[in-house]
């Protein structure tokens, strides 16, 4: 399991995360590069927007869900994704519970847990839910690219 930790608190501060991501200045325009699909699951509109921007800049197809229930419902209705970027703290259905439900449904997608929380004890439940990887916010193009198959990660 690949783990990337950065300092932070459990309370999400969207403006700080957005500024860190935007300040990274990372750009990679590979529009239409392939059919690799990514589901971005986060209750914060700004975080979803930033994550979508990063994913699409890699030339990947992206869909969004506002919470874990929406992610589970998408799969119940036949959707499938190569990569799921799953926030940990969300209303209605949180990341660990949604991940458990997806795995119980037989979903084989790579699921990456994403959170601003840096407390090791909080990570344990999320990891045990069935994550393939765990990464701390803010996401960057480099972090996302590290979860892609080599053929997509040029």
SENUBA-111411 format. One record per residue (C-alpha): residue number from 1; residue in one letter; z, x, y. Coordinates in steps of 0.1 Angstrom, whole numbers, plus 5000, padded with zeros to 4 digits. Layout:
N
<r i="NUM" aa="A" w="Z" u="X" v="Y"/>
...
% end
This chain:
154
<r i="1" aa="X" w="5000" u="5000" v="5000"/>
<r i="2" aa="X" w="4990" u="5014" v="5034"/>
<r i="3" aa="X" w="5017" u="5009" v="5061"/>
<r i="4" aa="X" w="5013" u="5016" v="5098"/>
<r i="5" aa="X" w="5044" u="5012" v="5120"/>
<r i="6" aa="X" w="5048" u="5014" v="5157"/>
<r i="7" aa="X" w="5078" u="5007" v="5179"/>
<r i="8" aa="X" w="5082" u="4972" v="5191"/>
<r i="9" aa="X" w="5103" u="4941" v="5190"/>
<r i="10" aa="X" w="5100" u="4909" v="5170"/>
<r i="11" aa="X" w="5093" u="4889" v="5202"/>
<r i="12" aa="X" w="5055" u="4889" v="5209"/>
<r i="13" aa="X" w="5046" u="4898" v="5244"/>
<r i="14" aa="X" w="5010" u="4890" v="5246"/>
<r i="15" aa="X" w="5003" u="4906" v="5280"/>
<r i="16" aa="X" w="5017" u="4940" v="5268"/>
<r i="17" aa="X" w="4997" u="4938" v="5236"/>
<r i="18" aa="X" w="4965" u="4928" v="5254"/>
<r i="19" aa="X" w="4970" u="4956" v="5279"/>
<r i="20" aa="X" w="4975" u="4982" v="5252"/>
<r i="21" aa="X" w="4944" u="4971" v="5233"/>
<r i="22" aa="X" w="4922" u="4969" v="5264"/>
<r i="23" aa="X" w="4935" u="5003" v="5276"/>
<r i="24" aa="X" w="4923" u="5018" v="5243"/>
<r i="25" aa="X" w="4888" u="5017" v="5256"/>
<r i="26" aa="X" w="4874" u="5016" v="5220"/>
<r i="27" aa="X" w="4839" u="5002" v="5218"/>
<r i="28" aa="X" w="4816" u="4999" v="5188"/>
<r i="29" aa="X" w="4787" u="4975" v="5191"/>
<r i="30" aa="X" w="4773" u="4968" v="5157"/>
<r i="31" aa="X" w="4764" u="4932" v="5162"/>
<r i="32" aa="X" w="4750" u="4916" v="5131"/>
<r i="33" aa="X" w="4757" u="4946" v="5110"/>
<r i="34" aa="X" w="4766" u="4927" v="5078"/>
<r i="35" aa="X" w="4781" u="4895" v="5063"/>
<r i="36" aa="X" w="4816" u="4908" v="5059"/>
<r i="37" aa="X" w="4839" u="4879" v="5069"/>
<r i="38" aa="X" w="4873" u="4881" v="5086"/>
<r i="39" aa="X" w="4899" u="4854" v="5092"/>
<r i="40" aa="X" w="4922" u="4860" v="5121"/>
<r i="41" aa="X" w="4954" u="4840" v="5118"/>
<r i="42" aa="X" w="4977" u="4840" v="5148"/>
<r i="43" aa="X" w="4995" u="4813" v="5168"/>
<r i="44" aa="X" w="4990" u="4832" v="5201"/>
<r i="45" aa="X" w="4957" u="4823" v="5218"/>
<r i="46" aa="X" w="4954" u="4857" v="5236"/>
<r i="47" aa="X" w="4961" u="4877" v="5205"/>
<r i="48" aa="X" w="4935" u="4857" v="5186"/>
<r i="49" aa="X" w="4910" u="4863" v="5213"/>
<r i="50" aa="X" w="4917" u="4901" v="5214"/>
<r i="51" aa="X" w="4916" u="4904" v="5176"/>
<r i="52" aa="X" w="4884" u="4884" v="5174"/>
<r i="53" aa="X" w="4868" u="4907" v="5201"/>
<r i="54" aa="X" w="4878" u="4937" v="5181"/>
<r i="55" aa="X" w="4865" u="4923" v="5148"/>
<r i="56" aa="X" w="4832" u="4912" v="5163"/>
<r i="57" aa="X" w="4827" u="4946" v="5180"/>
<r i="58" aa="X" w="4826" u="4960" v="5145"/>
<r i="59" aa="X" w="4797" u="4936" v="5137"/>
<r i="60" aa="X" w="4818" u="4914" v="5114"/>
<r i="61" aa="X" w="4818" u="4876" v="5112"/>
<r i="62" aa="X" w="4851" u="4861" v="5123"/>
<r i="63" aa="X" w="4869" u="4828" v="5120"/>
<r i="64" aa="X" w="4902" u="4818" v="5135"/>
<r i="65" aa="X" w="4933" u="4799" v="5124"/>
<r i="66" aa="X" w="4962" u="4790" v="5147"/>
<r i="67" aa="X" w="4988" u="4792" v="5119"/>
<r i="68" aa="X" w="4993" u="4797" v="5082"/>
<r i="69" aa="X" w="4987" u="4761" v="5073"/>
<r i="70" aa="X" w="4952" u="4762" v="5089"/>
<r i="71" aa="X" w="4945" u="4794" v="5069"/>
<r i="72" aa="X" w="4956" u="4777" v="5036"/>
<r i="73" aa="X" w="4936" u="4745" v="5045"/>
<r i="74" aa="X" w="4904" u="4765" v="5051"/>
<r i="75" aa="X" w="4907" u="4780" v="5016"/>
<r i="76" aa="X" w="4915" u="4746" v="5001"/>
<r i="77" aa="X" w="4883" u="4733" v="5017"/>
<r i="78" aa="X" w="4863" u="4761" v="5001"/>
<r i="79" aa="X" w="4862" u="4788" v="5027"/>
<r i="80" aa="X" w="4866" u="4824" v="5016"/>
<r i="81" aa="X" w="4870" u="4857" v="5035"/>
<r i="82" aa="X" w="4867" u="4894" v="5027"/>
<r i="83" aa="X" w="4897" u="4902" v="5050"/>
<r i="84" aa="X" w="4925" u="4881" v="5064"/>
<r i="85" aa="X" w="4945" u="4894" v="5094"/>
<r i="86" aa="X" w="4978" u="4874" v="5090"/>
<r i="87" aa="X" w="5004" u="4872" v="5118"/>
<r i="88" aa="X" w="5039" u="4872" v="5105"/>
<r i="89" aa="X" w="5057" u="4848" v="5129"/>
<r i="90" aa="X" w="5039" u="4815" v="5134"/>
<r i="91" aa="X" w="5050" u="4778" v="5136"/>
<r i="92" aa="X" w="5042" u="4753" v="5110"/>
<r i="93" aa="X" w="5036" u="4779" v="5082"/>
<r i="94" aa="X" w="5045" u="4815" v="5088"/>
<r i="95" aa="X" w="5026" u="4845" v="5075"/>
<r i="96" aa="X" w="5047" u="4853" v="5044"/>
<r i="97" aa="X" w="5047" u="4817" v="5032"/>
<r i="98" aa="X" w="5010" u="4813" v="5038"/>
<r i="99" aa="X" w="5003" u="4846" v="5020"/>
<r i="100" aa="X" w="5023" u="4834" v="4990"/>
<r i="101" aa="X" w="5004" u="4801" v="4990"/>
<r i="102" aa="X" w="4970" u="4819" v="4992"/>
<r i="103" aa="X" w="4979" u="4842" v="4964"/>
<r i="104" aa="X" w="4992" u="4813" v="4943"/>
<r i="105" aa="X" w="4958" u="4796" v="4948"/>
<r i="106" aa="X" w="4941" u="4827" v="4934"/>
<r i="107" aa="X" w="4928" u="4841" v="4967"/>
<r i="108" aa="X" w="4917" u="4877" v="4962"/>
<r i="109" aa="X" w="4909" u="4886" v="4998"/>
<r i="110" aa="X" w="4924" u="4916" v="5013"/>
<r i="111" aa="X" w="4954" u="4903" v="5033"/>
<r i="112" aa="X" w="4968" u="4925" v="5061"/>
<r i="113" aa="X" w="5001" u="4915" v="5076"/>
<r i="114" aa="X" w="5002" u="4919" v="5113"/>
<r i="115" aa="X" w="5033" u="4917" v="5135"/>
<r i="116" aa="X" w="5050" u="4931" v="5166"/>
<r i="117" aa="X" w="5083" u="4934" v="5147"/>
<r i="118" aa="X" w="5093" u="4969" v="5138"/>
<r i="119" aa="X" w="5124" u="4961" v="5117"/>
<r i="120" aa="X" w="5120" u="4974" v="5081"/>
<r i="121" aa="X" w="5141" u="4946" v="5067"/>
<r i="122" aa="X" w="5117" u="4920" v="5082"/>
<r i="123" aa="X" w="5087" u="4936" v="5066"/>
<r i="124" aa="X" w="5101" u="4934" v="5031"/>
<r i="125" aa="X" w="5096" u="4897" v="5026"/>
<r i="126" aa="X" w="5061" u="4898" v="5041"/>
<r i="127" aa="X" w="5050" u="4927" v="5019"/>
<r i="128" aa="X" w="5065" u="4910" v="4988"/>
<r i="129" aa="X" w="5045" u="4879" v="4996"/>
<r i="130" aa="X" w="5014" u="4896" v="4984"/>
<r i="131" aa="X" w="5000" u="4917" v="5012"/>
<r i="132" aa="X" w="4975" u="4945" v="5005"/>
<r i="133" aa="X" w="4984" u="4963" v="5037"/>
<r i="134" aa="X" w="5008" u="4960" v="5067"/>
<r i="135" aa="X" w="5001" u="4970" v="5103"/>
<r i="136" aa="X" w="5020" u="4967" v="5135"/>
<r i="137" aa="X" w="5005" u="4952" v="5167"/>
<r i="138" aa="X" w="4986" u="4960" v="5187"/>
<r i="139" aa="X" w="4955" u="4961" v="5165"/>
<r i="140" aa="X" w="4928" u="4985" v="5174"/>
<r i="141" aa="X" w="4892" u="4990" v="5162"/>
<r i="142" aa="X" w="4903" u="5020" v="5142"/>
<r i="143" aa="X" w="4931" u="5001" v="5124"/>
<r i="144" aa="X" w="4908" u="4973" v="5115"/>
<r i="145" aa="X" w="4881" u="4997" v="5103"/>
<r i="146" aa="X" w="4906" u="5014" v="5080"/>
<r i="147" aa="X" w="4908" u="4981" v="5060"/>
<r i="148" aa="X" w="4870" u="4978" v="5056"/>
<r i="149" aa="X" w="4851" u="4991" v="5026"/>
<r i="150" aa="X" w="4835" u="5025" v="5032"/>
<r i="151" aa="X" w="4800" u="5009" v="5035"/>
<r i="152" aa="X" w="4812" u="4989" v="5065"/>
<r i="153" aa="X" w="4833" u="5017" v="5080"/>
<r i="154" aa="X" w="4808" u="5041" v="5095"/>
% end
